[in-house]
Amino acid sequence: MPTPDFILELREKVGTHPLPLVGVTAVVVRDGRVLLGRRSDNGHLTPITGIVDPGEEPADAAVRETLEEAGAVCRAERLAWVHQIPRVTYENGDQSDYLDLTFRCAWVSGDPYPADGEMTEVGWFDLADLPDEVGPDMRRRIAAALVTDGDARFEGGR
């Protein structure tokens, strides 16, 4: 899916200056496996991620992004981790500061496929044997989502 309209409208006003945005990561689990996709923009293998629309509940955004990007229905079970991602600067110079909300999600239905073009491939991967190409940040998000009891993890607190 292309850049959301609300971001394009903001960019008309602020140019490439940093935008504070809320993002979600949906760590969708099923029978000891996690749903991962290869991003079409950079080739990275990641859980489903996306931007929360204005007025949208973050857990609903995680569910929506999973359906839009992977064609699968999931249910958000718990907020697992809240953390600030280091500033992202895109090729066109746009800068964004994402507050990521990582959710543990349970698969409900649907065989995953690259539904909207944001992923070139999607599929289930064994949690005990994740591919090396899953980066450290995404591994931390997956690990946080696998904790089944306790409170969500928060960074900082200084």
One Martini backbone bead per residue (centre of mass of N, CA, C, O) as a GRO file, in nm:
protein
  158
    1MET     BB    1   0.099   0.035   0.021
    2PRO     BB    2   0.089   0.346   0.016
    3THR     BB    3   0.112   0.635   0.132
    4PRO     BB    4  -0.067   0.787   0.339
    5ASP     BB    5  -0.259   1.062   0.307
    6PHE     BB    6  -0.194   1.204   0.580
    7ILE     BB    7   0.111   1.220   0.518
    8LEU     BB    8   0.102   1.380   0.256
    9GLU     BB    9  -0.034   1.627   0.387
   10LEU     BB   10   0.191   1.684   0.592
   11ARG     BB   11   0.426   1.713   0.385
   12GLU     BB   12   0.316   1.979   0.260
   13LYS     BB   13   0.388   2.138   0.536
   14VAL     BB   14   0.689   1.994   0.640
   15GLY     BB   15   0.816   1.815   0.455
   16THR     BB   16   1.113   1.645   0.572
   17HIS     BB   17   1.052   1.663   0.843
   18PRO     BB   18   0.995   1.525   1.129
   19LEU     BB   19   0.769   1.258   1.201
   20PRO     BB   20   0.541   1.163   1.432
   21LEU     BB   21   0.477   0.811   1.465
   22VAL     BB   22   0.259   0.532   1.469
   23GLY     BB   23   0.346   0.196   1.512
   24VAL     BB   24   0.313  -0.151   1.408
   25THR     BB   25   0.352  -0.491   1.538
   26ALA     BB   26   0.270  -0.814   1.406
   27VAL     BB   27   0.285  -1.106   1.599
   28VAL     BB   28   0.209  -1.393   1.434
   29VAL     BB   29   0.077  -1.690   1.577
   30ARG     BB   30   0.127  -2.059   1.494
   31ASP     BB   31   0.221  -2.346   1.600
   32GLY     BB   32   0.532  -2.234   1.644
   33ARG     BB   33   0.478  -1.988   1.450
   34VAL     BB   34   0.565  -1.716   1.224
   35LEU     BB   35   0.480  -1.429   1.056
   36LEU     BB   36   0.648  -1.354   0.749
   37GLY     BB   37   0.800  -1.088   0.547
   38ARG     BB   38   0.903  -0.949   0.239
   39ARG     BB   39   1.005  -0.652   0.168
   40SER     BB   40   0.981  -0.443  -0.113
   41ASP     BB   41   1.178  -0.196  -0.027
   42ASN     BB   42   1.437  -0.389   0.130
   43GLY     BB   43   1.411  -0.723   0.181
   44HIS     BB   44   1.313  -0.770   0.455
   45LEU     BB   45   1.254  -0.988   0.731
   46THR     BB   46   0.923  -0.962   0.877
   47PRO     BB   47   0.692  -0.866   1.038
   48ILE     BB   48   0.414  -0.702   1.062
   49THR     BB   49   0.377  -0.360   0.946
   50GLY     BB   50   0.265  -0.019   1.052
   51ILE     BB   51   0.033   0.247   1.041
   52VAL     BB   52  -0.149   0.456   1.229
   53ASP     BB   53  -0.440   0.588   1.204
   54PRO     BB   54  -0.637   0.831   1.254
   55GLY     BB   55  -0.831   0.712   1.532
   56GLU     BB   56  -0.690   0.444   1.565
   57GLU     BB   57  -0.652   0.153   1.699
   58PRO     BB   58  -0.368  -0.024   1.735
   59ALA     BB   59  -0.481  -0.316   1.730
   60ASP     BB   60  -0.641  -0.268   1.468
   61ALA     BB   61  -0.392  -0.210   1.294
   62ALA     BB   62  -0.262  -0.490   1.315
   63VAL     BB   63  -0.497  -0.639   1.184
   64ARG     BB   64  -0.515  -0.478   0.921
   65GLU     BB   65  -0.223  -0.520   0.819
   66THR     BB   66  -0.241  -0.827   0.796
   67LEU     BB   67  -0.460  -0.828   0.579
   68GLU     BB   68  -0.329  -0.636   0.369
   69GLU     BB   69  -0.035  -0.784   0.346
   70ALA     BB   70  -0.131  -1.121   0.403
   71GLY     BB   71  -0.443  -1.220   0.405
   72ALA     BB   72  -0.481  -1.234   0.722
   73VAL     BB   73  -0.639  -1.335   1.015
   74CYS     BB   74  -0.639  -1.166   1.331
   75ARG     BB   75  -0.567  -1.144   1.693
   76ALA     BB   76  -0.527  -0.934   1.941
   77GLU     BB   77  -0.384  -1.006   2.267
   78ARG     BB   78  -0.113  -0.816   2.318
   79LEU     BB   79   0.088  -0.595   2.462
   80ALA     BB   80   0.452  -0.611   2.453
   81TRP     BB   81   0.585  -0.336   2.313
   82VAL     BB   82   0.747  -0.014   2.380
   83HIS     BB   83   0.917   0.180   2.118
   84GLN     BB   84   1.176   0.369   1.991
   85ILE     BB   85   1.274   0.446   1.681
   86PRO     BB   86   1.503   0.531   1.496
   87ARG     BB   87   1.550   0.744   1.275
   88VAL     BB   88   1.400   0.783   0.954
   89THR     BB   89   1.553   0.798   0.625
   90TYR     BB   90   1.461   0.858   0.319
   91GLU     BB   91   1.548   0.890  -0.008
   92ASN     BB   92   1.373   1.176  -0.020
   93GLY     BB   93   1.427   1.286   0.304
   94ASP     BB   94   1.232   1.177   0.476
   95GLN     BB   95   1.125   1.196   0.824
   96SER     BB   96   1.092   0.949   1.096
   97ASP     BB   97   0.924   0.891   1.418
   98TYR     BB   98   0.880   0.581   1.573
   99LEU     BB   99   0.626   0.441   1.761
  100ASP     BB  100   0.631   0.117   1.878
  101LEU     BB  101   0.372  -0.138   1.871
  102THR     BB  102   0.380  -0.456   2.006
  103PHE     BB  103   0.197  -0.746   1.900
  104ARG     BB  104   0.024  -1.016   1.997
  105CYS     BB  105  -0.089  -1.262   1.761
  106ALA     BB  106  -0.360  -1.454   1.638
  107TRP     BB  107  -0.449  -1.681   1.434
  108VAL     BB  108  -0.754  -1.742   1.239
  109SER     BB  109  -0.723  -1.689   0.911
  110GLY     BB  110  -0.572  -1.772   0.633
  111ASP     BB  111  -0.362  -1.768   0.358
  112PRO     BB  112  -0.075  -1.641   0.304
  113TYR     BB  113  -0.012  -1.338   0.111
  114PRO     BB  114   0.077  -1.087  -0.116
  115ALA     BB  115  -0.172  -0.851  -0.117
  116ASP     BB  116  -0.038  -0.522  -0.165
  117GLY     BB  117   0.300  -0.518  -0.223
  118GLU     BB  118   0.475  -0.490   0.049
  119MET     BB  119   0.512  -0.792  -0.022
  120THR     BB  120   0.675  -1.068  -0.186
  121GLU     BB  121   0.657  -1.252   0.078
  122VAL     BB  122   0.483  -1.510   0.273
  123GLY     BB  123   0.512  -1.686   0.602
  124TRP     BB  124   0.594  -1.961   0.790
  125PHE     BB  125   0.800  -1.971   1.093
  126ASP     BB  126   1.009  -2.114   1.299
  127LEU     BB  127   1.082  -2.012   1.617
  128ALA     BB  128   1.341  -2.212   1.661
  129ASP     BB  129   1.428  -2.123   1.330
  130LEU     BB  130   1.527  -1.850   1.244
  131PRO     BB  131   1.637  -1.663   1.019
  132ASP     BB  132   1.922  -1.472   0.995
  133GLU     BB  133   1.769  -1.224   0.840
  134VAL     BB  134   1.658  -1.160   1.106
  135GLY     BB  135   1.677  -0.898   1.280
  136PRO     BB  136   1.735  -0.776   1.594
  137ASP     BB  137   1.480  -0.602   1.625
  138MET     BB  138   1.277  -0.824   1.537
  139ARG     BB  139   1.359  -1.028   1.751
  140ARG     BB  140   1.269  -0.854   1.991
  141ARG     BB  141   0.973  -0.843   1.913
  142ILE     BB  142   0.920  -1.142   1.915
  143ALA     BB  143   1.010  -1.200   2.206
  144ALA     BB  144   0.805  -1.013   2.344
  145ALA     BB  145   0.549  -1.167   2.225
  146LEU     BB  146   0.614  -1.454   2.369
  147VAL     BB  147   0.525  -1.337   2.616
  148THR     BB  148   0.244  -1.450   2.825
  149ASP     BB  149   0.331  -1.284   3.075
  150GLY     BB  150   0.271  -0.991   3.190
  151ASP     BB  151   0.388  -0.701   3.102
  152ALA     BB  152   0.467  -0.465   2.919
  153ARG     BB  153   0.732  -0.332   2.747
  154PHE     BB  154   0.953  -0.060   2.841
  155GLU     BB  155   1.128   0.207   2.758
  156GLY     BB  156   1.326   0.367   2.974
  157GLY     BB  157   1.255   0.580   3.256
  158ARG     BB  158   1.451   0.835   3.330
   0.00000   0.00000   0.00000
